[in-house]
């Protein structure tokens, strides 16, 4: 199946970043090589902000979502200066 993916990608000129390509499985880990590059196995990864894993990572996912939420809602610190008076005419 992976060979077909590589073939079709090459056929339509899609490139793959071999250093970012990873594999996750919940069964046997057999060595996988694509164009001479060994593909790394991982136990989890983040996809669209969600942790994906065959293991129960509920606590880790909750902590991850909390961190992401805090980063998105935090107010950036600004250089606080005393407001200057403005005269309207």
C-alpha positions in Angstrom: 0.0 0.0 0.0 2.8 2.4 0.8 4.5 1.7 -2.5 1.3 2.6 -4.3 1.1 5.9 -2.3 4.7 6.7 -3.3 4.1 5.8 -6.9 0.9 7.9 -7.2 2.5 10.8 -5.4 5.4 10.8 -7.8 3.1 10.4 -10.8 1.3 13.7 -10.0 4.5 15.4 -8.8 3.6 15.6 -5.1 6.6 15.6 -2.9 7.0 14.0 0.6 9.2 15.2 3.4 10.9 12.0 4.5 12.0 13.6 7.8 8.4 14.4 8.7 6.9 11.1 7.5 6.0 8.8 10.5 4.1 5.6 11.0 1.8 4.6 13.9 0.5 1.1 14.5 -1.3 -0.8 17.2 0.2 -4.1 16.1 3.6 -5.3 14.9 6.3 -2.8 13.9 8.0 -4.0 10.7 10.8 -1.9 9.2 9.5 0.4 6.4 11.8 2.0 3.9 10.7 4.5 1.2 13.2 5.4 -1.5 16.0 4.3 0.8 14.8 6.3 3.8 13.7 4.4 6.9 10.3 5.6 8.3 10.1 6.2 12.0 7.4 4.6 14.2 5.7 6.8 16.8 3.4 6.0 19.7 1.4 9.2 19.3 1.1 12.3 17.2 -0.9 15.5 17.1 -3.3 15.9 14.2 -5.3 19.1 13.8 -4.6 19.9 17.5 -5.7 16.5 18.8 -3.4 13.8 20.2 -3.9 10.6 18.3 -2.7 7.4 20.0 -3.8 3.7 20.4 -3.3 4.3 24.2 -5.7 6.1 26.5 -4.2 9.5 26.8 -7.3 11.4 28.1 -5.3 13.3 30.8 -2.6 14.2 28.4 -5.2 15.4 25.8 -7.0 17.5 28.4 -3.7 19.1 29.4 -2.9 19.7 25.8 -6.2 21.4 25.0 -5.9 23.5 28.2 -2.5 24.8 27.1 -3.8 25.5 23.5 -6.8 27.4 24.9 -4.7 29.5 27.2 -2.3 30.4 24.4 -5.2 31.4 22.1 -7.0 33.5 24.7 -4.2 35.1 26.5 -3.9 38.9 26.1 -0.5 40.0 24.7 1.4 42.2 27.1 1.6 45.8 25.8 3.9 48.6 26.7 1.7 50.4 29.1 2.1 54.2 28.8 0.2 57.0 30.5 -2.5 58.2 28.1 -1.9 61.6 26.7 -4.6 64.2 26.7 -6.3 65.0 23.5 -8.1 68.3 22.7 -11.1 68.2 20.4 -11.8 71.3 18.4 
